[in-house]
Amino acid sequence: MKKWLVILYCSVLIDLGNKRQLNVQELIKHVENFSLQKLEMAEHTIKEEFDVKNLMAVGKFLTLMATLGSLVACGATPYQTSSIQGAVSGPYANVNSSVSLAYNFIQDRHYSLNPQQKQKQTMAVYSALESEYGVLHQWYEANAMGGVKAVHGYPQGSGFCKVLYSTVVVDNKQRNFDETACKEAGHDGWRFIINR
C-alpha cells in the first residue's frame, strides 16, 4: 500500500507540475482521495465479478435440476393411452390469434377428464387389452362416460399387438380414439404405439 501511495504521490506531483503550488498536506489529501476512489472501484469490480459468477452458478444449477427432473419424469411415467391424455374437444385447428388460443385452452380444460374419470378410462382400456375381442368395457362418472373394446390383434416381434376402439364423452361432446398397444416377451405390461 505504501508503494502504491508513493507512485501515486509522484504522478500527482508530475501532473501538477508548475500549474499550481500545493502544500504537502493538500497533496497528501489529494493522493489519499484518489487512492480511495481507485480502491472503491476495484472493490466494485470484484463484487460485480462475484455476482456474475453466482448468477452463472445458479443458472447451471437450474439447468441441471431441469434435466434431472425431466429424466426422472420420463422414467416414472407409465405408458398411457391417448384417450386419457387428450381432451374430447381436440384436435384443434391452427391458431391465428390470442383469442382463438384462449378459446382452445378453455375448451381443452372444460372437456378434459378429471383424475377419477382418467382412472376409470385407464381401467377400461387395460380390461379390454386383457379380454377377448369385441367385449365392450364401459364406465360412467359424473359428466363423463366411456367405452373401450379390442377389435383385432396381430403378431409383432416376440409378442403381439391389439387394436382398441375407445369412445369418450364429456358434457355431451364425444371423441373416438383408435389405439394400438403391444406386449412383448421381456417387457412388462403394454406399450402404446403413437399413431401419427
N, C-alpha and C positions, 0 to 999 in steps of 0.2 A: 504494500500500500504506500509506503514512503517513497519507493522508487517511482511509482505512478504519479504521486504528487510533485516530485522534483521535475519529472519530464513535463508534466502539465504546467508547472511554475515557469519553466524555461520557455515553453512555447507561448505562454501568455506574455512573457517579457519580450519575446521576439515580435509577437503580433502588435503589441503596444508601441514598440519602437520609440520614436520621437514624438508621437502624436500627443501624448499627454503624460505628465508625471504623476505617478501614484505612490502613496506611501506604502510601506511594507504591509501594514495591517490591511489596507484595502485590497492589495494584491492577493494576500493570503485568503481573504474573504471570497474574492472572485474565483480563485482556484478551487476552494472548497465547494462553492456553489456549483461550479462546472463539474467537479468530480461526483457530487451527489446526484446531479441530473443524469450523468452517464451511468452511475450505479443503479438508479431507478429504472432507466431504460433497459439495462441489462437484466434486472430482476423481472421486468415486464415481459421481455422476450423469453426468458426462461419459463415464466408462468404460461405464456401462450404455447410454447412447445410442449409443456406438460399437459395442458388442456387438449391439444391436438392428439397427443399420444393416448390420453384417456379416452377420447372420443373414438379413436381407431380401435382401441381395445374393446370398448362397449360394442361397436359395430361388428367386430369379429365374433364376439360372444353371442350376439343376437343371431348372426348368420349361422353359427354352429348350433344354437338351440333350435332354430327353424329347420335346419337339415336333420337333426336328430329327431325332432318331433314328427317330421314327415316320414322318416324311416320307421319309427315306432308305429305310426298310424297305418302305414302300408302293411306292416307285419301283423297287426292286431285286427285288421278289418276282415271279417269273413266274406266269402263270396256271396253276393246278394243278387237277387232277382231285380231286373229293371222295373218290374211292376210296383215295387215299393219305393224305388229311388225317384222316379219321375212323377210329376203331378198329372192329374187327369186332364187338366186343361191344355197341356203341351202336346206336341211340339209347337213352338211359336214361329211366326214369320219373322222376317228381318225387321229390326227396329230402326225407324227413321228419325225418331225424336225422343226427348227425355219423357214426354207424356206417354208415348207407347211403351217405353221401357218400364215406367212406373205402373202402367196398366197391367203389363205382363207379370210384373213382380207381385202385384196384389192378387191377380188371378192364380198365380202359382201357389201363393200362401193359402188362399181360400180353398182351392181344390186339391190340396195335398192330404195324404193320410196322416193322422195323428199317431203317436207311438203305439197305442193299443191296436189300432187298425193295421199298422205295419206288421205287428207281431202276428195278427190273425192271417194276414195275406201270406206272410212267410211260412206259417204253419200249413196253410192250404197248398202252397207251392211244393213244399217238401213232402207232404202227404201224397200229392199227385205223382211226384217223382218215384215214390216207393210203391205205388199201387199199380193196378192193371190199367191198360189203355182204355180211354173212354169214360172212366169213372170221374164224375164231377164232384169237386170239393168246394163247398160254399161256406161263406161266413157273413155275419151281419154285425154291425157295431155303430150305434147312433145314426149319423147321417150318411153312412157308407156301407157298401157291401161288395163282395167279390166272389168270383168263381174261377177255378183252375182245373184243367184236365190235360192229361198226357194224351197226345193224339197218335204218335208213332215214334219208333226208335230205329237206330241203325248202329252197326258196329263201328268202333273208332279206336284204332291202335290196340292197346291191351285191355280195352273196356268197351263201353257203349254209350250212346247219347240218346236222350229223349227230347222230343219237341213238345212244348207246352203251349196251350192257348189259355190266356188269362183275360178276364174282364174285370175292371174295377169301376165302381160308380161312386161318386161323391157329389152330394146335393143334386141328384138327377143328371149329372154330367158323366158320360161314360167314355172310357178309353179301353181299347183292346190291345193286348200285348202278345207277340209271337216270340217265344224264347226257346233257347236250346241249352240244355245242361248235360254235361258229360261226367262219367265216373270211370276212372282208370285204376288198374291194379297198381299198388304202390303209393296211391294218393288217397288221403282221407276225404270223404264227402264228395259233394257235387260241385263242379265248376261251371259257371255260366259263361257261355260264349256270347260276346258282344256282336250283335247283328248290325252291320252298318249299311 
